[in-house]
Amino acid sequence: MKLALVLFVSTAAWAADQAALERGRKEEGTCVACHSVRLVHSQRLSRAAWNKELDKMAGWGAKYSDRDALLEYLVANYGDDKPAGKPEMSADGRGKR
């Protein structure tokens, strides 16, 4: 019985986290209104640094409908513990500019 309860709570928490991440992914449009997707995706910041960036951007006029979800999304996908993606390459192997 206890195991079933633990599994249920874990599954519910995972679903809630996934829902928050999806809401955060949609909020990323707030960032790309002024910045390239490449810039956002190339960052590897800690939670504190992402939080500070969001505060800074809000001070410059960025409007978030779900700031907490955006923060969770950025940390989960572009946190300082995530490897940087490979640079985009052209057909001849040179980096795209």
Biopython code that builds the backbone (N, CA, C, O; Angstrom):
import numpy as np
from Bio.PDB.StructureBuilder import StructureBuilder

atoms = [
    (1, "MET", "N", (0.829, -1.191, 0.000)),
    (1, "MET", "CA", (0.000, 0.000, 0.000)),
    (1, "MET", "C", (0.873, 1.253, 0.000)),
    (1, "MET", "O", (0.624, 2.187, -0.762)),
    (2, "LYS", "N", (1.907, 1.270, 0.865)),
    (2, "LYS", "CA", (2.784, 2.438, 0.923)),
    (2, "LYS", "C", (3.532, 2.615, -0.397)),
    (2, "LYS", "O", (3.716, 3.741, -0.860)),
    (3, "LEU", "N", (3.961, 1.516, -0.997)),
    (3, "LEU", "CA", (4.664, 1.591, -2.266)),
    (3, "LEU", "C", (3.759, 2.191, -3.339)),
    (3, "LEU", "O", (4.206, 3.013, -4.138)),
    (4, "ALA", "N", (2.512, 1.793, -3.360)),
    (4, "ALA", "CA", (1.565, 2.337, -4.333)),
    (4, "ALA", "C", (1.399, 3.838, -4.130)),
    (4, "ALA", "O", (1.335, 4.587, -5.104)),
    (5, "LEU", "N", (1.331, 4.278, -2.903)),
    (5, "LEU", "CA", (1.189, 5.703, -2.608)),
    (5, "LEU", "C", (2.426, 6.471, -3.058)),
    (5, "LEU", "O", (2.311, 7.549, -3.641)),
    (6, "VAL", "N", (3.606, 5.923, -2.792)),
    (6, "VAL", "CA", (4.850, 6.567, -3.206)),
    (6, "VAL", "C", (4.911, 6.667, -4.729)),
    (6, "VAL", "O", (5.286, 7.708, -5.268)),
    (7, "LEU", "N", (4.545, 5.595, -5.421)),
    (7, "LEU", "CA", (4.552, 5.616, -6.878)),
    (7, "LEU", "C", (3.552, 6.630, -7.418)),
    (7, "LEU", "O", (3.848, 7.341, -8.379)),
    (8, "PHE", "N", (2.376, 6.703, -6.811)),
    (8, "PHE", "CA", (1.364, 7.652, -7.245)),
    (8, "PHE", "C", (1.858, 9.085, -7.064)),
    (8, "PHE", "O", (1.729, 9.906, -7.972)),
    (9, "VAL", "N", (2.416, 9.385, -5.907)),
    (9, "VAL", "CA", (2.916, 10.734, -5.630)),
    (9, "VAL", "C", (4.067, 11.068, -6.566)),
    (9, "VAL", "O", (4.134, 12.184, -7.080)),
    (10, "SER", "N", (4.974, 10.126, -6.798)),
    (10, "SER", "CA", (6.100, 10.356, -7.702)),
    (10, "SER", "C", (5.618, 10.616, -9.117)),
    (10, "SER", "O", (6.121, 11.514, -9.792)),
    (11, "THR", "N", (4.654, 9.841, -9.567)),
    (11, "THR", "CA", (4.103, 10.011, -10.913)),
    (11, "THR", "C", (3.395, 11.348, -11.031)),
    (11, "THR", "O", (3.538, 12.037, -12.041)),
    (12, "ALA", "N", (2.638, 11.722, -10.019)),
    (12, "ALA", "CA", (1.937, 13.011, -10.038)),
    (12, "ALA", "C", (2.928, 14.163, -10.056)),
    (12, "ALA", "O", (2.715, 15.146, -10.766)),
    (13, "ALA", "N", (4.002, 14.061, -9.293)),
    (13, "ALA", "CA", (5.020, 15.119, -9.268)),
    (13, "ALA", "C", (5.713, 15.221, -10.619)),
    (13, "ALA", "O", (5.968, 16.322, -11.106)),
    (14, "TRP", "N", (6.021, 14.069, -11.232)),
    (14, "TRP", "CA", (6.661, 14.068, -12.544)),
    (14, "TRP", "C", (5.751, 14.719, -13.574)),
    (14, "TRP", "O", (6.215, 15.512, -14.394)),
    (15, "ALA", "N", (4.458, 14.397, -13.546)),
    (15, "ALA", "CA", (3.510, 14.983, -14.491)),
    (15, "ALA", "C", (3.420, 16.490, -14.293)),
    (15, "ALA", "O", (3.358, 17.245, -15.264)),
    (16, "ALA", "N", (3.412, 16.926, -13.049)),
    (16, "ALA", "CA", (3.355, 18.360, -12.770)),
    (16, "ALA", "C", (4.616, 19.039, -13.285)),
    (16, "ALA", "O", (4.552, 20.122, -13.866)),
    (17, "ASP", "N", (5.763, 18.398, -13.071)),
    (17, "ASP", "CA", (7.024, 18.970, -13.552)),
    (17, "ASP", "C", (7.025, 19.049, -15.072)),
    (17, "ASP", "O", (7.458, 20.053, -15.638)),
    (18, "GLN", "N", (6.547, 18.007, -15.737)),
    (18, "GLN", "CA", (6.492, 18.007, -17.194)),
    (18, "GLN", "C", (5.563, 19.104, -17.700)),
    (18, "GLN", "O", (5.857, 19.761, -18.698)),
    (19, "ALA", "N", (4.451, 19.299, -17.016)),
    (19, "ALA", "CA", (3.512, 20.354, -17.403)),
    (19, "ALA", "C", (4.168, 21.727, -17.231)),
    (19, "ALA", "O", (4.009, 22.600, -18.084)),
    (20, "ALA", "N", (4.898, 21.918, -16.141)),
    (20, "ALA", "CA", (5.587, 23.190, -15.913)),
    (20, "ALA", "C", (6.653, 23.419, -16.977)),
    (20, "ALA", "O", (6.811, 24.538, -17.465)),
    (21, "LEU", "N", (7.384, 22.369, -17.340)),
    (21, "LEU", "CA", (8.417, 22.502, -18.365)),
    (21, "LEU", "C", (7.806, 22.854, -19.715)),
    (21, "LEU", "O", (8.374, 23.643, -20.470)),
    (22, "GLU", "N", (6.663, 22.276, -20.017)),
    (22, "GLU", "CA", (5.983, 22.587, -21.274)),
    (22, "GLU", "C", (5.502, 24.044, -21.280)),
    (22, "GLU", "O", (5.624, 24.740, -22.288)),
    (23, "ARG", "N", (4.958, 24.494, -20.151)),
    (23, "ARG", "CA", (4.556, 25.904, -20.057)),
    (23, "ARG", "C", (5.782, 26.806, -20.209)),
    (23, "ARG", "O", (5.716, 27.851, -20.857)),
    (24, "GLY", "N", (6.888, 26.400, -19.612)),
    (24, "GLY", "CA", (8.125, 27.172, -19.719)),
    (24, "GLY", "C", (8.649, 27.228, -21.134)),
    (24, "GLY", "O", (9.151, 28.261, -21.578)),
    (25, "ARG", "N", (8.535, 26.107, -21.853)),
    (25, "ARG", "CA", (8.968, 26.073, -23.253)),
    (25, "ARG", "C", (8.178, 27.093, -24.069)),
    (25, "ARG", "O", (8.730, 27.768, -24.938)),
    (26, "LYS", "N", (6.902, 27.197, -23.785)),
    (26, "LYS", "CA", (6.066, 28.177, -24.492)),
    (26, "LYS", "C", (6.458, 29.604, -24.128)),
    (26, "LYS", "O", (6.354, 30.509, -24.955)),
    (27, "GLU", "N", (6.905, 29.804, -22.898)),
    (27, "GLU", "CA", (7.331, 31.134, -22.446)),
    (27, "GLU", "C", (8.634, 31.566, -23.114)),
    (27, "GLU", "O", (8.957, 32.754, -23.134)),
    (28, "GLU", "N", (9.380, 30.612, -23.658)),
    (28, "GLU", "CA", (10.651, 30.944, -24.304)),
    (28, "GLU", "C", (10.449, 31.975, -25.414)),
    (28, "GLU", "O", (11.386, 32.689, -25.771)),
    (29, "GLY", "N", (9.251, 32.057, -25.956)),
    (29, "GLY", "CA", (8.945, 33.061, -26.974)),
    (29, "GLY", "C", (9.174, 34.471, -26.466)),
    (29, "GLY", "O", (9.464, 35.377, -27.248)),
    (30, "THR", "N", (9.046, 34.662, -25.164)),
    (30, "THR", "CA", (9.321, 35.964, -24.568)),
    (30, "THR", "C", (10.789, 36.327, -24.802)),
    (30, "THR", "O", (11.110, 37.484, -25.076)),
    (31, "CYS", "N", (11.666, 35.347, -24.693)),
    (31, "CYS", "CA", (13.099, 35.592, -24.871)),
    (31, "CYS", "C", (13.431, 35.877, -26.337)),
    (31, "CYS", "O", (14.178, 36.805, -26.646)),
    (32, "VAL", "N", (12.866, 35.069, -27.231)),
    (32, "VAL", "CA", (13.238, 35.180, -28.635)),
    (32, "VAL", "C", (12.562, 36.348, -29.333)),
    (32, "VAL", "O", (12.785, 36.575, -30.522)),
    (33, "ALA", "N", (11.748, 37.080, -28.613)),
    (33, "ALA", "CA", (11.216, 38.322, -29.180)),
    (33, "ALA", "C", (12.361, 39.317, -29.401)),
    (33, "ALA", "O", (12.305, 40.146, -30.310)),
    (34, "CYS", "N", (13.390, 39.228, -28.569)),
    (34, "CYS", "CA", (14.544, 40.136, -28.675)),
    (34, "CYS", "C", (15.855, 39.412, -28.970)),
    (34, "CYS", "O", (16.776, 40.006, -29.531)),
    (35, "HIS", "N", (15.948, 38.143, -28.600)),
    (35, "HIS", "CA", (17.191, 37.383, -28.738)),
    (35, "HIS", "C", (16.999, 36.225, -29.700)),
    (35, "HIS", "O", (15.884, 35.734, -29.879)),
    (36, "SER", "N", (18.082, 35.794, -30.315)),
    (36, "SER", "CA", (18.015, 34.610, -31.172)),
    (36, "SER", "C", (17.860, 33.369, -30.312)),
    (36, "SER", "O", (18.296, 33.340, -29.161)),
    (37, "VAL", "N", (17.244, 32.357, -30.871)),
    (37, "VAL", "CA", (17.124, 31.076, -30.178)),
    (37, "VAL", "C", (18.519, 30.548, -29.864)),
    (37, "VAL", "O", (18.747, 29.959, -28.808)),
    (38, "ARG", "N", (19.439, 30.763, -30.782)),
    (38, "ARG", "CA", (20.812, 30.291, -30.604)),
    (38, "ARG", "C", (21.447, 30.887, -29.348)),
    (38, "ARG", "O", (22.141, 30.189, -28.609)),
    (39, "LEU", "N", (21.209, 32.171, -29.111)),
    (39, "LEU", "CA", (21.763, 32.809, -27.918)),
    (39, "LEU", "C", (21.203, 32.171, -26.655)),
    (39, "LEU", "O", (21.949, 31.838, -25.734)),
    (40, "VAL", "N", (19.900, 32.004, -26.618)),
    (40, "VAL", "CA", (19.264, 31.396, -25.437)),
    (40, "VAL", "C", (19.780, 29.980, -25.241)),
    (40, "VAL", "O", (20.114, 29.595, -24.121)),
    (41, "HIS", "N", (19.850, 29.204, -26.309)),
    (41, "HIS", "CA", (20.239, 27.798, -26.210)),
    (41, "HIS", "C", (21.725, 27.612, -25.922)),
    (41, "HIS", "O", (22.134, 26.543, -25.469)),
    (42, "SER", "N", (22.530, 28.625, -26.175)),
    (42, "SER", "CA", (23.970, 28.485, -25.931)),
    (42, "SER", "C", (24.351, 28.791, -24.487)),
    (42, "SER", "O", (25.464, 28.482, -24.063)),
    (43, "GLN", "N", (23.448, 29.389, -23.738)),
    (43, "GLN", "CA", (23.732, 29.728, -22.346)),
    (43, "GLN", "C", (23.754, 28.469, -21.480)),
    (43, "GLN", "O", (22.987, 27.534, -21.714)),
    (44, "ARG", "N", (24.602, 28.452, -20.519)),
    (44, "ARG", "CA", (24.650, 27.384, -19.516)),
    (44, "ARG", "C", (24.813, 28.075, -18.170)),
    (44, "ARG", "O", (25.929, 28.288, -17.698)),
    (45, "LEU", "N", (23.677, 28.423, -17.557)),
    (45, "LEU", "CA", (23.693, 29.213, -16.333)),
    (45, "LEU", "C", (23.116, 28.430, -15.166)),
    (45, "LEU", "O", (22.313, 27.517, -15.357)),
    (46, "SER", "N", (23.519, 28.782, -13.985)),
    (46, "SER", "CA", (22.958, 28.192, -12.767)),
    (46, "SER", "C", (21.542, 28.729, -12.566)),
    (46, "SER", "O", (21.129, 29.679, -13.231)),
    (47, "ARG", "N", (20.807, 28.115, -11.646)),
    (47, "ARG", "CA", (19.461, 28.600, -11.318)),
    (47, "ARG", "C", (19.515, 30.063, -10.885)),
    (47, "ARG", "O", (18.695, 30.873, -11.318)),
    (48, "ALA", "N", (20.483, 30.399, -10.028)),
    (48, "ALA", "CA", (20.603, 31.775, -9.548)),
    (48, "ALA", "C", (20.884, 32.735, -10.704)),
    (48, "ALA", "O", (20.330, 33.833, -10.750)),
    (49, "ALA", "N", (21.741, 32.322, -11.631)),
    (49, "ALA", "CA", (22.081, 33.191, -12.761)),
    (49, "ALA", "C", (20.894, 33.351, -13.707)),
    (49, "ALA", "O", (20.640, 34.452, -14.196)),
    (50, "TRP", "N", (20.154, 32.251, -13.975)),
    (50, "TRP", "CA", (18.949, 32.373, -14.813)),
    (50, "TRP", "C", (17.930, 33.280, -14.131)),
    (50, "TRP", "O", (17.291, 34.106, -14.784)),
    (51, "ASN", "N", (17.782, 33.126, -12.836)),
    (51, "ASN", "CA", (16.847, 33.960, -12.081)),
    (51, "ASN", "C", (17.219, 35.436, -12.221)),
    (51, "ASN", "O", (16.355, 36.288, -12.428)),
    (52, "LYS", "N", (18.505, 35.721, -12.107)),
    (52, "LYS", "CA", (18.993, 37.097, -12.240)),
    (52, "LYS", "C", (18.750, 37.615, -13.656)),
    (52, "LYS", "O", (18.355, 38.766, -13.840)),
    (53, "GLU", "N", (18.989, 36.761, -14.659)),
    (53, "GLU", "CA", (18.742, 37.162, -16.051)),
    (53, "GLU", "C", (17.271, 37.494, -16.274)),
    (53, "GLU", "O", (16.946, 38.485, -16.928)),
    (54, "LEU", "N", (16.381, 36.665, -15.730)),
    (54, "LEU", "CA", (14.952, 36.932, -15.888)),
    (54, "LEU", "C", (14.554, 38.228, -15.202)),
    (54, "LEU", "O", (13.737, 38.981, -15.731)),
    (55, "ASP", "N", (15.119, 38.496, -14.037)),
    (55, "ASP", "CA", (14.862, 39.772, -13.359)),
    (55, "ASP", "C", (15.347, 40.942, -14.214)),
    (55, "ASP", "O", (14.649, 41.946, -14.363)),
    (56, "LYS", "N", (16.546, 40.801, -14.770)),
    (56, "LYS", "CA", (17.116, 41.850, -15.604)),
    (56, "LYS", "C", (16.244, 42.098, -16.832)),
    (56, "LYS", "O", (15.961, 43.244, -17.180)),
    (57, "MET", "N", (15.822, 41.016, -17.486)),
    (57, "MET", "CA", (15.007, 41.153, -18.690)),
    (57, "MET", "C", (13.638, 41.766, -18.355)),
    (57, "MET", "O", (13.108, 42.566, -19.126)),
    (58, "ALA", "N", (13.081, 41.393, -17.225)),
    (58, "ALA", "CA", (11.806, 41.994, -16.802)),
    (58, "ALA", "C", (11.985, 43.486, -16.572)),
    (58, "ALA", "O", (11.093, 44.275, -16.883)),
    (59, "GLY", "N", (13.122, 43.872, -16.032)),
    (59, "GLY", "CA", (13.423, 45.283, -15.828)),
    (59, "GLY", "C", (13.529, 46.049, -17.137)),
    (59, "GLY", "O", (13.320, 47.261, -17.176)),
    (60, "TRP", "N", (13.854, 45.336, -18.204)),
    (60, "TRP", "CA", (13.949, 45.949, -19.529)),
    (60, "TRP", "C", (12.655, 45.802, -20.316)),
    (60, "TRP", "O", (12.589, 46.168, -21.489)),
    (61, "GLY", "N", (11.624, 45.266, -19.665)),
    (61, "GLY", "CA", (10.306, 45.233, -20.297)),
    (61, "GLY", "C", (9.792, 43.879, -20.731)),
    (61, "GLY", "O", (8.692, 43.799, -21.278)),
    (62, "ALA", "N", (10.544, 42.806, -20.511)),
    (62, "ALA", "CA", (10.044, 41.477, -20.879)),
    (62, "ALA", "C", (8.809, 41.157, -20.046)),
    (62, "ALA", "O", (8.780, 41.411, -18.842)),
    (63, "LYS", "N", (7.798, 40.602, -20.688)),
    (63, "LYS", "CA", (6.541, 40.249, -20.021)),
    (63, "LYS", "C", (6.385, 38.733, -20.024)),
    (63, "LYS", "O", (6.294, 38.110, -21.082)),
    (64, "TYR", "N", (6.355, 38.153, -18.844)),
    (64, "TYR", "CA", (6.188, 36.704, -18.690)),
    (64, "TYR", "C", (4.806, 36.425, -18.132)),
    (64, "TYR", "O", (4.346, 37.118, -17.224)),
    (65, "SER", "N", (4.144, 35.416, -18.668)),
    (65, "SER", "CA", (2.865, 35.034, -18.063)),
    (65, "SER", "C", (3.081, 33.945, -17.009)),
    (65, "SER", "O", (2.250, 33.772, -16.118)),
    (66, "ASP", "N", (4.204, 33.205, -17.109)),
    (66, "ASP", "CA", (4.510, 32.161, -16.128)),
    (66, "ASP", "C", (6.020, 32.117, -15.918)),
    (66, "ASP", "O", (6.703, 31.222, -16.415)),
    (67, "ARG", "N", (6.525, 33.089, -15.179)),
    (67, "ARG", "CA", (7.958, 33.232, -14.962)),
    (67, "ARG", "C", (8.565, 31.999, -14.299)),
    (67, "ARG", "O", (9.651, 31.560, -14.678)),
    (68, "ASP", "N", (7.865, 31.437, -13.307)),
    (68, "ASP", "CA", (8.393, 30.266, -12.598)),
    (68, "ASP", "C", (8.575, 29.089, -13.545)),
    (68, "ASP", "O", (9.571, 28.371, -13.458)),
    (69, "ALA", "N", (7.629, 28.888, -14.439)),
    (69, "ALA", "CA", (7.741, 27.794, -15.404)),
    (69, "ALA", "C", (8.899, 28.052, -16.363)),
    (69, "ALA", "O", (9.628, 27.125, -16.716)),
    (70, "LEU", "N", (9.074, 29.300, -16.787)),
    (70, "LEU", "CA", (10.194, 29.629, -17.666)),
    (70, "LEU", "C", (11.515, 29.370, -16.966)),
    (70, "LEU", "O", (12.435, 28.816, -17.568)),
    (71, "LEU", "N", (11.622, 29.759, -15.715)),
    (71, "LEU", "CA", (12.843, 29.500, -14.956)),
    (71, "LEU", "C", (13.121, 28.003, -14.882)),
    (71, "LEU", "O", (14.253, 27.572, -15.103)),
    (72, "GLU", "N", (12.106, 27.211, -14.574)),
    (72, "GLU", "CA", (12.291, 25.758, -14.496)),
    (72, "GLU", "C", (12.738, 25.188, -15.840)),
    (72, "GLU", "O", (13.618, 24.329, -15.896)),
    (73, "TYR", "N", (12.131, 25.666, -16.912)),
    (73, "TYR", "CA", (12.492, 25.207, -18.259)),
    (73, "TYR", "C", (13.944, 25.542, -18.580)),
    (73, "TYR", "O", (14.685, 24.689, -19.070)),
    (74, "LEU", "N", (14.350, 26.771, -18.308)),
    (74, "LEU", "CA", (15.723, 27.184, -18.606)),
    (74, "LEU", "C", (16.734, 26.390, -17.795)),
    (74, "LEU", "O", (17.756, 25.959, -18.330)),
    (75, "VAL", "N", (16.462, 26.192, -16.517)),
    (75, "VAL", "CA", (17.384, 25.429, -15.664)),
    (75, "VAL", "C", (17.444, 23.971, -16.114)),
    (75, "VAL", "O", (18.520, 23.375, -16.164)),
    (76, "ALA", "N", (16.284, 23.399, -16.441)),
    (76, "ALA", "CA", (16.243, 21.986, -16.838)),
    (76, "ALA", "C", (16.946, 21.741, -18.160)),
    (76, "ALA", "O", (17.549, 20.684, -18.349)),
    (77, "ASN", "N", (16.882, 22.694, -19.079)),
    (77, "ASN", "CA", (17.445, 22.489, -20.404)),
    (77, "ASN", "C", (18.775, 23.185, -20.645)),
    (77, "ASN", "O", (19.582, 22.708, -21.442)),
    (78, "TYR", "N", (19.017, 24.297, -19.975)),
    (78, "TYR", "CA", (20.203, 25.101, -20.225)),
    (78, "TYR", "C", (20.908, 25.474, -18.930)),
    (78, "TYR", "O", (21.532, 26.531, -18.834)),
    (79, "GLY", "N", (20.803, 24.607, -17.943)),
    (79, "GLY", "CA", (21.478, 24.822, -16.673)),
    (79, "GLY", "C", (22.969, 24.608, -16.798)),
    (79, "GLY", "O", (23.443, 24.062, -17.795)),
    (80, "ASP", "N", (23.711, 25.037, -15.793)),
    (80, "ASP", "CA", (25.165, 24.911, -15.831)),
    (80, "ASP", "C", (25.641, 23.467, -15.704)),
    (80, "ASP", "O", (26.834, 23.191, -15.833)),
    (81, "ASP", "N", (24.714, 22.550, -15.453)),
    (81, "ASP", "CA", (25.076, 21.137, -15.384)),
    (81, "ASP", "C", (24.772, 20.407, -16.692)),
    (81, "ASP", "O", (24.941, 19.190, -16.772)),
    (82, "LYS", "N", (24.328, 21.131, -17.708)),
    (82, "LYS", "CA", (23.985, 20.535, -19.002)),
    (82, "LYS", "C", (25.114, 20.791, -19.994)),
    (82, "LYS", "O", (25.703, 21.873, -20.002)),
    (83, "PRO", "N", (25.417, 19.799, -20.830)),
    (83, "PRO", "CA", (26.466, 20.019, -21.827)),
    (83, "PRO", "C", (25.982, 20.990, -22.900)),
    (83, "PRO", "O", (24.804, 21.014, -23.256)),
    (84, "ALA", "N", (26.909, 21.778, -23.398)),
    (84, "ALA", "CA", (26.570, 22.695, -24.492)),
    (84, "ALA", "C", (26.338, 21.884, -25.756)),
    (84, "ALA", "O", (27.013, 20.883, -25.996)),
    (85, "GLY", "N", (25.394, 22.318, -26.551)),
    (85, "GLY", "CA", (25.116, 21.633, -27.809)),
    (85, "GLY", "C", (26.251, 21.831, -28.794)),
    (85, "GLY", "O", (27.037, 22.771, -28.687)),
    (86, "LYS", "N", (26.318, 20.932, -29.747)),
    (86, "LYS", "CA", (27.335, 21.058, -30.785)),
    (86, "LYS", "C", (26.983, 22.235, -31.682)),
    (86, "LYS", "O", (25.808, 22.479, -31.958)),
    (87, "PRO", "N", (28.001, 22.970, -32.141)),
    (87, "PRO", "CA", (27.711, 24.099, -33.034)),
    (87, "PRO", "C", (27.160, 23.597, -34.362)),
    (87, "PRO", "O", (27.514, 22.512, -34.823)),
    (88, "GLU", "N", (26.295, 24.393, -34.968)),
    (88, "GLU", "CA", (25.754, 24.034, -36.270)),
    (88, "GLU", "C", (26.862, 24.133, -37.303)),
    (88, "GLU", "O", (27.676, 25.056, -37.282)),
    (89, "MET", "N", (26.876, 23.164, -38.205)),
    (89, "MET", "CA", (27.907, 23.145, -39.240)),
    (89, "MET", "C", (27.263, 23.227, -40.615)),
    (89, "MET", "O", (26.148, 22.750, -40.826)),
    (90, "SER", "N", (27.973, 23.831, -41.531)),
    (90, "SER", "CA", (27.520, 23.876, -42.920)),
    (90, "SER", "C", (27.893, 22.555, -43.567)),
    (90, "SER", "O", (28.543, 21.713, -42.947)),
    (91, "ALA", "N", (27.481, 22.375, -44.815)),
    (91, "ALA", "CA", (27.745, 21.126, -45.545)),
    (91, "ALA", "C", (29.240, 20.845, -45.672)),
    (91, "ALA", "O", (29.647, 19.684, -45.720)),
    (92, "ASP", "N", (30.055, 21.887, -45.726)),
    (92, "ASP", "CA", (31.499, 21.671, -45.881)),
    (92, "ASP", "C", (32.234, 21.549, -44.541)),
    (92, "ASP", "O", (33.462, 21.472, -44.503)),
    (93, "GLY", "N", (31.467, 21.533, -43.445)),
    (93, "GLY", "CA", (32.069, 21.317, -42.144)),
    (93, "GLY", "C", (32.490, 22.572, -41.412)),
    (93, "GLY", "O", (32.949, 22.503, -40.272)),
    (94, "ARG", "N", (32.339, 23.716, -42.055)),
    (94, "ARG", "CA", (32.670, 24.969, -41.386)),
    (94, "ARG", "C", (31.494, 25.388, -40.512)),
    (94, "ARG", "O", (30.344, 25.076, -40.821)),
    (95, "GLY", "N", (31.775, 26.079, -39.442)),
    (95, "GLY", "CA", (30.719, 26.571, -38.562)),
    (95, "GLY", "C", (29.836, 27.582, -39.266)),
    (95, "GLY", "O", (30.314, 28.388, -40.065)),
    (96, "LYS", "N", (28.555, 27.539, -38.971)),
    (96, "LYS", "CA", (27.633, 28.531, -39.529)),
    (96, "LYS", "C", (27.785, 29.821, -38.757)),
    (96, "LYS", "O", (28.085, 29.810, -37.563)),
    (97, "ARG", "N", (27.582, 30.908, -39.422)),
    (97, "ARG", "CA", (27.675, 32.212, -38.776)),
    (97, "ARG", "C", (26.369, 32.900, -38.771)),
    (97, "ARG", "O", (26.262, 34.016, -38.264)),
]
sb = StructureBuilder()
sb.init_structure("model")
sb.init_model(0)
sb.init_chain("A")
sb.init_seg("    ")
for serial, (resi, resn, name, xyz) in enumerate(atoms, 1):
    if name == "N":
        sb.init_residue(resn, " ", resi, " ")
    sb.init_atom(name, np.array(xyz, "f"), 0.0, 1.0, " ", f" {name:<3s}", serial, name[0])
structure = sb.get_structure()
